[in-house]
Amino acid sequence: MIDLRTLRENPDVLRHSQRMRGEDDSVVDALLDLDERRRGALSRFESLRAEQKSIGKSVSRASGEERDALLGRAKELAGQVKAAEGEAEELGRKLDELLYTVPNIVEDGVPPGGEDDYVVLEHVGTPREFDFEPRDHLTLGEMLGAIDMERGAKVSGARFFFLTGVGARLQLGLLNMAMQQAIEAGFVPMIPPVLVKPEAMAGTGFLGAHAAEVYNLPGEDLFLVGTSEVPMAAYHADEILDLGGLPRRYAGWSSCFRREAGSYGKDTRGIIRVHQFDKVEMFSYCRLEDAREEHQRLLAWEKEMLAKIDVPYRVIDTAAGDLGSSAARKFDCEAWVPTQGRYRELTSTSNCTDFQSRRLNVRTRGEDGKTRPVATLNGTLATTRWIVAILENHQQADGSVVVPEALRPYVGLDVLRPIA
């Protein structure tokens, strides 16, 4: 949720942000109108309520016609106070509803445009030249006895799968390595719930434009999370954090669930775009003035993990029109996938500034003792999709796959070999 004070003082900031995202900037005028009308109604309510209290005190001291006149005025005021209060509440409700539809204000420097207008910030590593025809990750996974899409579809439907044998070992090893890195960096490890209340989902910005991506259990009024960002952001809802100038960091290991609405016909082969996967997610609470620096730290930790699996990748600055509603800026790390001849997202880190904390009422105290919203940030440290990049980039002519050296102690194998 955006800051109303910022909106009042500099509405052009939001107008510019809306245009950068390709959104309608007329919402700014609608918000300002509702805000002005709400404040006017509140002012009338407070003025009438003050008069009502004053008359109430005067009645006890009056008598005769004066007392009757005061009682008549008190009765008249009671209706006016109730009407003004109701008007203020209704305008406040409409203002909140509209505010919840407005995405975060984009950070200065974010590229304008849509999905294809990202800016490449860095290339790391060089795509490998194969002296044989490389196999895609699903063919390799089936040869290794690591991925079973057929039985996944039989049991659960399209875009579900089993990780079996070395596939399960590879994922467990990868996520354990990610969690170990996070712990060594000072993150508190977490295994959060994957079913959350509507307040948690709405508070993180996943029930607006992204609602079609979310699985819900209407009979229980609960939602399956698409990322552990959701429960970790809501973990400190309605709390005042003592940050002491230092970020508070958590690393959540969870299964994630996404409907992949609108992805019909895209990435139907293999495990790139699926309904369920596992992930280790970094999450940070910090002071607003420290958010940009913290964002760079999260990106650095992602790059440290990518170095451990030794795959070529690039870092992109996501364009404003491709940001999620909560993000003010987002950097993606995309690994080279040989059989597709292109880079695919493996990690994403977002600076959500105070957008989520305002919705979830997470605050800290400034030096003046007053409370203020914190910044929230998130970043992927490892996920099931990484298996795609590992298998394809480290495959050998015979269908075996060399396990990256840093990952070997966690997998317990140096090479994954075909079972048939």
ZADOSE-935709 format. One record per residue (C-alpha): residue in one letter; x, y, z. Coordinates in nm, 3 decimals, padded with zeros to 5 digits, always signed. Example, Ala and Ser with C-alpha at 12.3 -4.5 7.8 and 13.67 -1.06 7.14 Angstrom:
BEGIN
<rec code="A" x="+01.230" y="-00.450" z="+00.780"/>
<rec code="S" x="+01.367" y="-00.106" z="+00.714"/>
END
This chain:
BEGIN
<rec code="M" x="+00.000" y="+00.000" z="+00.000"/>
<rec code="I" x="+00.138" y="+00.340" z="-00.095"/>
<rec code="D" x="+00.186" y="+00.621" z="+00.157"/>
<rec code="L" x="-00.102" y="+00.871" z="+00.151"/>
<rec code="R" x="+00.125" y="+01.151" z="+00.271"/>
<rec code="T" x="+00.356" y="+01.095" z="-00.026"/>
<rec code="L" x="+00.053" y="+01.091" z="-00.254"/>
<rec code="R" x="-00.071" y="+01.425" z="-00.120"/>
<rec code="E" x="+00.269" y="+01.596" z="-00.122"/>
<rec code="N" x="+00.390" y="+01.470" z="-00.460"/>
<rec code="P" x="+00.117" y="+01.300" z="-00.665"/>
<rec code="D" x="+00.329" y="+01.316" z="-00.979"/>
<rec code="V" x="+00.557" y="+01.046" z="-00.833"/>
<rec code="L" x="+00.268" y="+00.799" z="-00.846"/>
<rec code="R" x="+00.152" y="+00.926" z="-01.185"/>
<rec code="H" x="+00.500" y="+00.862" z="-01.327"/>
<rec code="S" x="+00.515" y="+00.519" z="-01.165"/>
<rec code="Q" x="+00.178" y="+00.421" z="-01.309"/>
<rec code="R" x="+00.285" y="+00.526" z="-01.658"/>
<rec code="M" x="+00.613" y="+00.336" z="-01.620"/>
<rec code="R" x="+00.415" y="+00.022" z="-01.539"/>
<rec code="G" x="+00.171" y="+00.078" z="-01.824"/>
<rec code="E" x="-00.109" y="+00.137" z="-01.574"/>
<rec code="D" x="-00.381" y="+00.402" z="-01.569"/>
<rec code="D" x="-00.255" y="+00.717" z="-01.395"/>
<rec code="S" x="-00.607" y="+00.859" z="-01.352"/>
<rec code="V" x="-00.623" y="+00.654" z="-01.032"/>
<rec code="V" x="-00.414" y="+00.930" z="-00.872"/>
<rec code="D" x="-00.691" y="+01.187" z="-00.911"/>
<rec code="A" x="-00.949" y="+00.937" z="-00.787"/>
<rec code="L" x="-00.740" y="+00.868" z="-00.477"/>
<rec code="L" x="-00.684" y="+01.237" z="-00.406"/>
<rec code="D" x="-01.056" y="+01.308" z="-00.441"/>
<rec code="L" x="-01.154" y="+01.026" z="-00.204"/>
<rec code="D" x="-00.887" y="+01.129" z="+00.044"/>
<rec code="E" x="-00.999" y="+01.492" z="+00.044"/>
<rec code="R" x="-01.365" y="+01.397" z="+00.086"/>
<rec code="R" x="-01.282" y="+01.152" z="+00.364"/>
<rec code="R" x="-01.077" y="+01.410" z="+00.554"/>
<rec code="G" x="-01.357" y="+01.663" z="+00.508"/>
<rec code="A" x="-01.610" y="+01.417" z="+00.651"/>
<rec code="L" x="-01.380" y="+01.341" z="+00.943"/>
<rec code="S" x="-01.338" y="+01.712" z="+01.013"/>
<rec code="R" x="-01.716" y="+01.760" z="+01.013"/>
<rec code="F" x="-01.760" y="+01.460" z="+01.241"/>
<rec code="E" x="-01.502" y="+01.587" z="+01.488"/>
<rec code="S" x="-01.647" y="+01.938" z="+01.488"/>
<rec code="L" x="-02.002" y="+01.812" z="+01.539"/>
<rec code="R" x="-01.888" y="+01.566" z="+01.806"/>
<rec code="A" x="-01.709" y="+01.844" z="+01.994"/>
<rec code="E" x="-02.027" y="+02.056" z="+01.986"/>
<rec code="Q" x="-02.228" y="+01.755" z="+02.100"/>
<rec code="K" x="-02.003" y="+01.706" z="+02.402"/>
<rec code="S" x="-02.014" y="+02.075" z="+02.486"/>
<rec code="I" x="-02.394" y="+02.080" z="+02.475"/>
<rec code="G" x="-02.405" y="+01.767" z="+02.689"/>
<rec code="K" x="-02.216" y="+01.951" z="+02.961"/>
<rec code="S" x="-02.435" y="+02.260" z="+02.928"/>
<rec code="V" x="-02.763" y="+02.070" z="+02.964"/>
<rec code="S" x="-02.688" y="+01.978" z="+03.325"/>
<rec code="R" x="-02.645" y="+02.346" z="+03.415"/>
<rec code="A" x="-02.945" y="+02.479" z="+03.221"/>
<rec code="S" x="-03.315" y="+02.496" z="+03.302"/>
<rec code="G" x="-03.644" y="+02.590" z="+03.150"/>
<rec code="E" x="-03.658" y="+02.698" z="+02.787"/>
<rec code="E" x="-03.280" y="+02.709" z="+02.762"/>
<rec code="R" x="-03.258" y="+02.344" z="+02.864"/>
<rec code="D" x="-03.530" y="+02.245" z="+02.617"/>
<rec code="A" x="-03.346" y="+02.425" z="+02.336"/>
<rec code="L" x="-03.020" y="+02.253" z="+02.426"/>
<rec code="L" x="-03.189" y="+01.914" z="+02.433"/>
<rec code="G" x="-03.340" y="+01.981" z="+02.092"/>
<rec code="R" x="-03.004" y="+02.079" z="+01.953"/>
<rec code="A" x="-02.844" y="+01.771" z="+02.111"/>
<rec code="K" x="-03.099" y="+01.548" z="+01.941"/>
<rec code="E" x="-03.036" y="+01.721" z="+01.608"/>
<rec code="L" x="-02.659" y="+01.685" z="+01.653"/>
<rec code="A" x="-02.686" y="+01.314" z="+01.730"/>
<rec code="G" x="-02.822" y="+01.250" z="+01.382"/>
<rec code="Q" x="-02.564" y="+01.476" z="+01.219"/>
<rec code="V" x="-02.276" y="+01.313" z="+01.408"/>
<rec code="K" x="-02.395" y="+00.968" z="+01.309"/>
<rec code="A" x="-02.430" y="+01.073" z="+00.944"/>
<rec code="A" x="-02.085" y="+01.237" z="+00.935"/>
<rec code="E" x="-01.926" y="+00.934" z="+01.098"/>
<rec code="G" x="-02.096" y="+00.699" z="+00.851"/>
<rec code="E" x="-01.987" y="+00.914" z="+00.557"/>
<rec code="A" x="-01.625" y="+00.919" z="+00.677"/>
<rec code="E" x="-01.626" y="+00.541" z="+00.728"/>
<rec code="E" x="-01.776" y="+00.476" z="+00.385"/>
<rec code="L" x="-01.528" y="+00.708" z="+00.212"/>
<rec code="G" x="-01.244" y="+00.545" z="+00.409"/>
<rec code="R" x="-01.358" y="+00.202" z="+00.293"/>
<rec code="K" x="-01.369" y="+00.315" z="-00.070"/>
<rec code="L" x="-01.026" y="+00.477" z="-00.036"/>
<rec code="D" x="-00.876" y="+00.158" z="+00.111"/>
<rec code="E" x="-01.032" y="-00.054" z="-00.162"/>
<rec code="L" x="-00.883" y="+00.167" z="-00.432"/>
<rec code="L" x="-00.546" y="+00.185" z="-00.256"/>
<rec code="Y" x="-00.528" y="-00.195" z="-00.255"/>
<rec code="T" x="-00.549" y="-00.198" z="-00.634"/>
<rec code="V" x="-00.252" y="+00.038" z="-00.680"/>
<rec code="P" x="+00.091" y="-00.125" z="-00.722"/>
<rec code="N" x="+00.406" y="-00.007" z="-00.547"/>
<rec code="I" x="+00.587" y="+00.304" z="-00.669"/>
<rec code="V" x="+00.878" y="+00.196" z="-00.889"/>
<rec code="E" x="+01.230" y="+00.285" z="-00.785"/>
<rec code="D" x="+01.430" y="+00.547" z="-00.975"/>
<rec code="G" x="+01.634" y="+00.381" z="-01.246"/>
<rec code="V" x="+01.394" y="+00.096" z="-01.323"/>
<rec code="P" x="+01.370" y="+00.041" z="-01.703"/>
<rec code="P" x="+01.035" y="+00.145" z="-01.853"/>
<rec code="G" x="+00.832" y="-00.098" z="-02.064"/>
<rec code="G" x="+00.709" y="-00.454" z="-02.044"/>
<rec code="E" x="+00.832" y="-00.812" z="-02.025"/>
<rec code="D" x="+01.085" y="-00.778" z="-02.307"/>
<rec code="D" x="+01.225" y="-00.440" z="-02.203"/>
<rec code="Y" x="+01.459" y="-00.562" z="-01.927"/>
<rec code="V" x="+01.818" y="-00.439" z="-01.913"/>
<rec code="V" x="+02.101" y="-00.692" z="-01.892"/>
<rec code="L" x="+02.336" y="-00.581" z="-01.614"/>
<rec code="E" x="+02.591" y="-00.860" z="-01.623"/>
<rec code="H" x="+02.690" y="-01.188" z="-01.789"/>
<rec code="V" x="+02.867" y="-01.450" z="-01.577"/>
<rec code="G" x="+03.031" y="-01.748" z="-01.745"/>
<rec code="T" x="+03.024" y="-01.858" z="-02.107"/>
<rec code="P" x="+02.774" y="-02.103" z="-02.256"/>
<rec code="R" x="+02.940" y="-02.439" z="-02.313"/>
<rec code="E" x="+03.025" y="-02.567" z="-02.661"/>
<rec code="F" x="+02.914" y="-02.931" z="-02.686"/>
<rec code="D" x="+03.089" y="-03.185" z="-02.909"/>
<rec code="F" x="+02.769" y="-03.392" z="-02.907"/>
<rec code="E" x="+02.398" y="-03.319" z="-02.939"/>
<rec code="P" x="+02.288" y="-03.215" z="-02.588"/>
<rec code="R" x="+01.977" y="-03.371" z="-02.440"/>
<rec code="D" x="+01.711" y="-03.165" z="-02.266"/>
<rec code="H" x="+01.659" y="-03.192" z="-01.892"/>
<rec code="L" x="+01.355" y="-03.420" z="-01.916"/>
<rec code="T" x="+01.530" y="-03.674" z="-02.140"/>
<rec code="L" x="+01.827" y="-03.670" z="-01.903"/>
<rec code="G" x="+01.600" y="-03.691" z="-01.599"/>
<rec code="E" x="+01.424" y="-03.997" z="-01.739"/>
<rec code="M" x="+01.755" y="-04.165" z="-01.830"/>
<rec code="L" x="+01.883" y="-04.102" z="-01.478"/>
<rec code="G" x="+01.562" y="-04.218" z="-01.310"/>
<rec code="A" x="+01.536" y="-03.867" z="-01.164"/>
<rec code="I" x="+01.213" y="-03.722" z="-01.309"/>
<rec code="D" x="+00.883" y="-03.899" z="-01.372"/>
<rec code="M" x="+00.633" y="-03.672" z="-01.546"/>
<rec code="E" x="+00.409" y="-03.953" z="-01.669"/>
<rec code="R" x="+00.322" y="-04.079" z="-01.323"/>
<rec code="G" x="+00.299" y="-03.722" z="-01.194"/>
<rec code="A" x="+00.026" y="-03.658" z="-01.451"/>
<rec code="K" x="-00.141" y="-03.989" z="-01.368"/>
<rec code="V" x="-00.157" y="-03.909" z="-00.998"/>
<rec code="S" x="-00.216" y="-03.532" z="-00.999"/>
<rec code="G" x="-00.264" y="-03.407" z="-01.357"/>
<rec code="A" x="-00.067" y="-03.194" z="-01.600"/>
<rec code="R" x="+00.235" y="-02.996" z="-01.473"/>
<rec code="F" x="+00.291" y="-03.230" z="-01.179"/>
<rec code="F" x="+00.585" y="-03.469" z="-01.146"/>
<rec code="F" x="+00.778" y="-03.703" z="-00.921"/>
<rec code="L" x="+01.143" y="-03.649" z="-00.837"/>
<rec code="T" x="+01.280" y="-03.997" z="-00.784"/>
<rec code="G" x="+01.615" y="-04.148" z="-00.688"/>
<rec code="V" x="+01.896" y="-03.911" z="-00.776"/>
<rec code="G" x="+01.639" y="-03.645" z="-00.868"/>
<rec code="A" x="+01.517" y="-03.633" z="-00.508"/>
<rec code="R" x="+01.875" y="-03.642" z="-00.382"/>
<rec code="L" x="+01.969" y="-03.357" z="-00.615"/>
<rec code="Q" x="+01.687" y="-03.134" z="-00.494"/>
<rec code="L" x="+01.745" y="-03.212" z="-00.127"/>
<rec code="G" x="+02.118" y="-03.151" z="-00.170"/>
<rec code="L" x="+02.058" y="-02.823" z="-00.352"/>
<rec code="L" x="+01.813" y="-02.688" z="-00.096"/>
<rec code="N" x="+02.025" y="-02.804" z="+00.197"/>
<rec code="M" x="+02.325" y="-02.625" z="+00.045"/>
<rec code="A" x="+02.115" y="-02.311" z="+00.007"/>
<rec code="M" x="+01.993" y="-02.328" z="+00.364"/>
<rec code="Q" x="+02.346" y="-02.384" z="+00.492"/>
<rec code="Q" x="+02.468" y="-02.077" z="+00.305"/>
<rec code="A" x="+02.180" y="-01.872" z="+00.448"/>
<rec code="I" x="+02.256" y="-01.986" z="+00.803"/>
<rec code="E" x="+02.624" y="-01.899" z="+00.761"/>
<rec code="A" x="+02.519" y="-01.553" z="+00.640"/>
<rec code="G" x="+02.314" y="-01.500" z="+00.956"/>
<rec code="F" x="+01.965" y="-01.587" z="+00.834"/>
<rec code="V" x="+01.726" y="-01.758" z="+01.074"/>
<rec code="P" x="+01.611" y="-02.084" z="+00.910"/>
<rec code="M" x="+01.236" y="-02.138" z="+00.887"/>
<rec code="I" x="+00.992" y="-02.401" z="+00.767"/>
<rec code="P" x="+00.674" y="-02.191" z="+00.743"/>
<rec code="P" x="+00.313" y="-02.298" z="+00.692"/>
<rec code="V" x="+00.207" y="-02.319" z="+00.328"/>
<rec code="L" x="-00.160" y="-02.249" z="+00.398"/>
<rec code="V" x="-00.230" y="-01.889" z="+00.497"/>
<rec code="K" x="-00.525" y="-01.665" z="+00.575"/>
<rec code="P" x="-00.656" y="-01.414" z="+00.319"/>
<rec code="E" x="-00.503" y="-01.129" z="+00.521"/>
<rec code="A" x="-00.153" y="-01.269" z="+00.467"/>
<rec code="M" x="-00.205" y="-01.319" z="+00.094"/>
<rec code="A" x="-00.362" y="-00.976" z="+00.045"/>
<rec code="G" x="-00.100" y="-00.812" z="+00.266"/>
<rec code="T" x="+00.180" y="-00.928" z="+00.040"/>
<rec code="G" x="+00.002" y="-00.821" z="-00.278"/>
<rec code="F" x="-00.096" y="-01.161" z="-00.420"/>
<rec code="L" x="-00.475" y="-01.119" z="-00.427"/>
<rec code="G" x="-00.491" y="-00.836" z="-00.678"/>
<rec code="A" x="-00.351" y="-00.880" z="-01.027"/>
<rec code="H" x="-00.199" y="-01.215" z="-00.925"/>
<rec code="A" x="-00.513" y="-01.370" z="-00.779"/>
<rec code="A" x="-00.554" y="-01.601" z="-01.079"/>
<rec code="E" x="-00.220" y="-01.764" z="-00.990"/>
<rec code="V" x="-00.326" y="-01.859" z="-00.639"/>
<rec code="Y" x="-00.485" y="-02.184" z="-00.521"/>
<rec code="N" x="-00.747" y="-02.137" z="-00.250"/>
<rec code="L" x="-00.954" y="-02.361" z="-00.026"/>
<rec code="P" x="-01.283" y="-02.171" z="-00.009"/>
<rec code="G" x="-01.435" y="-02.407" z="+00.248"/>
<rec code="E" x="-01.149" y="-02.328" z="+00.484"/>
<rec code="D" x="-01.089" y="-01.964" z="+00.376"/>
<rec code="L" x="-00.720" y="-02.047" z="+00.330"/>
<rec code="F" x="-00.475" y="-02.008" z="+00.041"/>
<rec code="L" x="-00.181" y="-02.220" z="-00.072"/>
<rec code="V" x="+00.128" y="-02.003" z="-00.098"/>
<rec code="G" x="+00.318" y="-01.956" z="-00.424"/>
<rec code="T" x="+00.626" y="-01.857" z="-00.224"/>
<rec code="S" x="+00.727" y="-01.859" z="+00.143"/>
<rec code="E" x="+00.760" y="-01.482" z="+00.108"/>
<rec code="V" x="+00.393" y="-01.472" z="+00.208"/>
<rec code="P" x="+00.409" y="-01.638" z="+00.552"/>
<rec code="M" x="+00.745" y="-01.477" z="+00.629"/>
<rec code="A" x="+00.610" y="-01.129" z="+00.549"/>
<rec code="A" x="+00.305" y="-01.192" z="+00.767"/>
<rec code="Y" x="+00.516" y="-01.343" z="+01.048"/>
<rec code="H" x="+00.557" y="-01.002" z="+01.212"/>
<rec code="A" x="+00.218" y="-00.855" z="+01.117"/>
<rec code="D" x="+00.091" y="-00.600" z="+01.372"/>
<rec code="E" x="+00.428" y="-00.593" z="+01.546"/>
<rec code="I" x="+00.690" y="-00.328" z="+01.622"/>
<rec code="L" x="+01.037" y="-00.464" z="+01.543"/>
<rec code="D" x="+01.352" y="-00.358" z="+01.722"/>
<rec code="L" x="+01.587" y="-00.356" z="+01.424"/>
<rec code="G" x="+01.869" y="-00.175" z="+01.600"/>
<rec code="G" x="+01.996" y="-00.055" z="+01.264"/>
<rec code="L" x="+02.039" y="-00.415" z="+01.142"/>
<rec code="P" x="+01.811" y="-00.609" z="+00.905"/>
<rec code="R" x="+01.617" y="-00.905" z="+01.041"/>
<rec code="R" x="+01.663" y="-01.194" z="+00.798"/>
<rec code="Y" x="+01.484" y="-01.527" z="+00.756"/>
<rec code="A" x="+01.533" y="-01.815" z="+00.514"/>
<rec code="G" x="+01.220" y="-02.019" z="+00.447"/>
<rec code="W" x="+01.214" y="-02.371" z="+00.301"/>
<rec code="S" x="+00.872" y="-02.460" z="+00.165"/>
<rec code="S" x="+00.674" y="-02.621" z="-00.108"/>
<rec code="C" x="+00.515" y="-02.363" z="-00.338"/>
<rec code="F" x="+00.196" y="-02.389" z="-00.542"/>
<rec code="R" x="+00.102" y="-02.193" z="-00.853"/>
<rec code="R" x="-00.193" y="-02.237" z="-01.087"/>
<rec code="E" x="+00.010" y="-02.111" z="-01.386"/>
<rec code="A" x="-00.305" y="-01.949" z="-01.519"/>
<rec code="G" x="-00.255" y="-01.809" z="-01.865"/>
<rec code="S" x="+00.043" y="-02.033" z="-01.940"/>
<rec code="Y" x="-00.142" y="-02.276" z="-02.165"/>
<rec code="G" x="+00.097" y="-02.414" z="-02.424"/>
<rec code="K" x="+00.407" y="-02.263" z="-02.255"/>
<rec code="D" x="+00.684" y="-02.485" z="-02.118"/>
<rec code="T" x="+00.465" y="-02.794" z="-02.124"/>
<rec code="R" x="+00.769" y="-03.023" z="-02.138"/>
<rec code="G" x="+00.962" y="-03.090" z="-01.820"/>
<rec code="I" x="+00.975" y="-02.906" z="-01.489"/>
<rec code="I" x="+01.030" y="-02.543" z="-01.585"/>
<rec code="R" x="+00.669" y="-02.433" z="-01.537"/>
<rec code="V" x="+00.484" y="-02.654" z="-01.290"/>
<rec code="H" x="+00.213" y="-02.636" z="-01.026"/>
<rec code="Q" x="+00.424" y="-02.747" z="-00.730"/>
<rec code="F" x="+00.792" y="-02.705" z="-00.648"/>
<rec code="D" x="+01.022" y="-02.651" z="-00.350"/>
<rec code="K" x="+01.221" y="-02.339" z="-00.274"/>
<rec code="V" x="+01.450" y="-02.174" z="-00.022"/>
<rec code="E" x="+01.356" y="-01.807" z="-00.002"/>
<rec code="M" x="+01.540" y="-01.524" z="+00.169"/>
<rec code="F" x="+01.331" y="-01.260" z="+00.341"/>
<rec code="S" x="+01.452" y="-00.940" z="+00.505"/>
<rec code="Y" x="+01.302" y="-00.665" z="+00.719"/>
<rec code="C" x="+01.508" y="-00.347" z="+00.735"/>
<rec code="R" x="+01.485" y="+00.030" z="+00.770"/>
<rec code="L" x="+01.358" y="+00.207" z="+00.459"/>
<rec code="E" x="+01.684" y="+00.399" z="+00.418"/>
<rec code="D" x="+01.877" y="+00.069" z="+00.411"/>
<rec code="A" x="+01.655" y="-00.110" z="+00.157"/>
<rec code="R" x="+01.857" y="-00.047" z="-00.161"/>
<rec code="E" x="+02.178" y="-00.167" z="+00.003"/>
<rec code="E" x="+02.002" y="-00.473" z="+00.139"/>
<rec code="H" x="+01.866" y="-00.546" z="-00.209"/>
<rec code="Q" x="+02.221" y="-00.562" z="-00.342"/>
<rec code="R" x="+02.318" y="-00.797" z="-00.059"/>
<rec code="L" x="+02.038" y="-01.039" z="-00.149"/>
<rec code="L" x="+02.148" y="-01.033" z="-00.512"/>
<rec code="A" x="+02.506" y="-01.106" z="-00.406"/>
<rec code="W" x="+02.393" y="-01.409" z="-00.204"/>
<rec code="E" x="+02.200" y="-01.537" z="-00.505"/>
<rec code="K" x="+02.510" y="-01.501" z="-00.722"/>
<rec code="E" x="+02.714" y="-01.684" z="-00.458"/>
<rec code="M" x="+02.474" y="-01.978" z="-00.481"/>
<rec code="L" x="+02.479" y="-01.977" z="-00.861"/>
<rec code="A" x="+02.859" y="-01.989" z="-00.857"/>
<rec code="K" x="+02.833" y="-02.313" z="-00.658"/>
<rec code="I" x="+02.643" y="-02.490" z="-00.936"/>
<rec code="D" x="+02.878" y="-02.354" z="-01.204"/>
<rec code="V" x="+02.632" y="-02.255" z="-01.476"/>
<rec code="P" x="+02.646" y="-01.953" z="-01.712"/>
<rec code="Y" x="+02.392" y="-01.687" z="-01.620"/>
<rec code="R" x="+02.301" y="-01.325" z="-01.664"/>
<rec code="V" x="+02.155" y="-01.064" z="-01.430"/>
<rec code="I" x="+01.868" y="-00.850" z="-01.556"/>
<rec code="D" x="+01.698" y="-00.537" z="-01.425"/>
<rec code="T" x="+01.328" y="-00.612" z="-01.476"/>
<rec code="A" x="+01.123" y="-00.348" z="-01.658"/>
<rec code="A" x="+00.851" y="-00.163" z="-01.467"/>
<rec code="G" x="+00.565" y="-00.326" z="-01.657"/>
<rec code="D" x="+00.689" y="-00.672" z="-01.562"/>
<rec code="L" x="+00.722" y="-00.605" z="-01.189"/>
<rec code="G" x="+00.485" y="-00.767" z="-00.946"/>
<rec code="S" x="+00.249" y="-00.528" z="-00.770"/>
<rec code="S" x="+00.456" y="-00.530" z="-00.449"/>
<rec code="A" x="+00.800" y="-00.474" z="-00.602"/>
<rec code="A" x="+00.959" y="-00.134" z="-00.649"/>
<rec code="R" x="+01.254" y="-00.301" z="-00.824"/>
<rec code="K" x="+01.343" y="-00.659" z="-00.917"/>
<rec code="F" x="+01.663" y="-00.825" z="-01.034"/>
<rec code="D" x="+01.651" y="-01.171" z="-01.194"/>
<rec code="C" x="+01.936" y="-01.415" z="-01.245"/>
<rec code="E" x="+01.873" y="-01.626" z="-01.553"/>
<rec code="A" x="+02.073" y="-01.941" z="-01.631"/>
<rec code="W" x="+02.167" y="-02.058" z="-01.979"/>
<rec code="V" x="+01.961" y="-02.358" z="-02.092"/>
<rec code="P" x="+02.156" y="-02.521" z="-02.380"/>
<rec code="T" x="+01.871" y="-02.705" z="-02.551"/>
<rec code="Q" x="+01.656" y="-02.391" z="-02.555"/>
<rec code="G" x="+01.940" y="-02.164" z="-02.659"/>
<rec code="R" x="+01.830" y="-01.896" z="-02.416"/>
<rec code="Y" x="+01.844" y="-01.780" z="-02.057"/>
<rec code="R" x="+01.570" y="-01.881" z="-01.810"/>
<rec code="E" x="+01.497" y="-01.734" z="-01.469"/>
<rec code="L" x="+01.646" y="-01.917" z="-01.169"/>
<rec code="T" x="+01.638" y="-01.644" z="-00.905"/>
<rec code="S" x="+01.450" y="-01.325" z="-00.841"/>
<rec code="T" x="+01.504" y="-01.063" z="-00.572"/>
<rec code="S" x="+01.263" y="-00.778" z="-00.506"/>
<rec code="N" x="+01.271" y="-00.463" z="-00.298"/>
<rec code="C" x="+00.913" y="-00.408" z="-00.182"/>
<rec code="T" x="+00.999" y="-00.093" z="+00.019"/>
<rec code="D" x="+00.714" y="-00.025" z="+00.267"/>
<rec code="F" x="+00.436" y="-00.153" z="+00.039"/>
<rec code="Q" x="+00.380" y="-00.482" z="+00.226"/>
<rec code="S" x="+00.461" y="-00.354" z="+00.573"/>
<rec code="R" x="+00.191" y="-00.085" z="+00.549"/>
<rec code="R" x="-00.067" y="-00.349" z="+00.462"/>
<rec code="L" x="+00.055" y="-00.588" z="+00.731"/>
<rec code="N" x="+00.123" y="-00.316" z="+00.990"/>
<rec code="V" x="+00.488" y="-00.408" z="+01.051"/>
<rec code="R" x="+00.676" y="-00.116" z="+01.203"/>
<rec code="T" x="+00.994" y="-00.012" z="+01.378"/>
<rec code="R" x="+01.078" y="+00.289" z="+01.595"/>
<rec code="G" x="+01.285" y="+00.576" z="+01.464"/>
<rec code="E" x="+01.533" y="+00.776" z="+01.668"/>
<rec code="D" x="+01.249" y="+01.012" z="+01.759"/>
<rec code="G" x="+01.061" y="+00.723" z="+01.920"/>
<rec code="K" x="+00.782" y="+00.731" z="+01.664"/>
<rec code="T" x="+00.681" y="+00.418" z="+01.476"/>
<rec code="R" x="+00.722" y="+00.394" z="+01.101"/>
<rec code="P" x="+00.688" y="+00.117" z="+00.841"/>
<rec code="V" x="+00.982" y="-00.110" z="+00.764"/>
<rec code="A" x="+01.103" y="-00.221" z="+00.423"/>
<rec code="T" x="+01.057" y="-00.583" z="+00.316"/>
<rec code="L" x="+01.272" y="-00.763" z="+00.060"/>
<rec code="N" x="+01.282" y="-01.116" z="-00.075"/>
<rec code="G" x="+01.509" y="-01.331" z="-00.291"/>
<rec code="T" x="+01.530" y="-01.687" z="-00.422"/>
<rec code="L" x="+01.827" y="-01.888" z="-00.297"/>
<rec code="A" x="+01.744" y="-02.219" z="-00.469"/>
<rec code="T" x="+01.444" y="-02.389" z="-00.623"/>
<rec code="T" x="+01.344" y="-02.704" z="-00.809"/>
<rec code="R" x="+01.393" y="-02.531" z="-01.146"/>
<rec code="W" x="+01.769" y="-02.521" z="-01.079"/>
<rec code="I" x="+01.774" y="-02.892" z="-01.160"/>
<rec code="V" x="+01.706" y="-02.798" z="-01.523"/>
<rec code="A" x="+02.021" y="-02.586" z="-01.547"/>
<rec code="I" x="+02.236" y="-02.839" z="-01.359"/>
<rec code="L" x="+02.136" y="-03.136" z="-01.574"/>
<rec code="E" x="+02.165" y="-02.958" z="-01.908"/>
<rec code="N" x="+02.488" y="-02.771" z="-01.844"/>
<rec code="H" x="+02.676" y="-03.058" z="-01.679"/>
<rec code="Q" x="+02.564" y="-03.347" z="-01.902"/>
<rec code="Q" x="+02.806" y="-03.582" z="-02.072"/>
<rec code="A" x="+02.777" y="-03.762" z="-02.406"/>
<rec code="D" x="+02.671" y="-04.090" z="-02.242"/>
<rec code="G" x="+02.380" y="-03.926" z="-02.058"/>
<rec code="S" x="+02.558" y="-03.901" z="-01.726"/>
<rec code="V" x="+02.569" y="-03.571" z="-01.539"/>
<rec code="V" x="+02.864" y="-03.440" z="-01.342"/>
<rec code="V" x="+02.755" y="-03.302" z="-01.005"/>
<rec code="P" x="+02.902" y="-02.954" z="-00.942"/>
<rec code="E" x="+03.186" y="-02.983" z="-00.693"/>
<rec code="A" x="+03.029" y="-02.764" z="-00.422"/>
<rec code="L" x="+02.710" y="-02.970" z="-00.439"/>
<rec code="R" x="+02.873" y="-03.315" z="-00.410"/>
<rec code="P" x="+02.888" y="-03.332" z="-00.027"/>
<rec code="Y" x="+02.513" y="-03.261" z="-00.015"/>
<rec code="V" x="+02.414" y="-03.508" z="-00.289"/>
<rec code="G" x="+02.664" y="-03.779" z="-00.192"/>
<rec code="L" x="+02.760" y="-03.846" z="-00.556"/>
<rec code="D" x="+03.018" y="-03.706" z="-00.797"/>
<rec code="V" x="+02.835" y="-03.824" z="-01.110"/>
<rec code="L" x="+02.474" y="-03.911" z="-01.182"/>
<rec code="R" x="+02.463" y="-04.211" z="-01.416"/>
<rec code="P" x="+02.183" y="-04.347" z="-01.640"/>
<rec code="I" x="+01.998" y="-04.639" z="-01.488"/>
<rec code="A" x="+01.929" y="-04.807" z="-01.823"/>
END
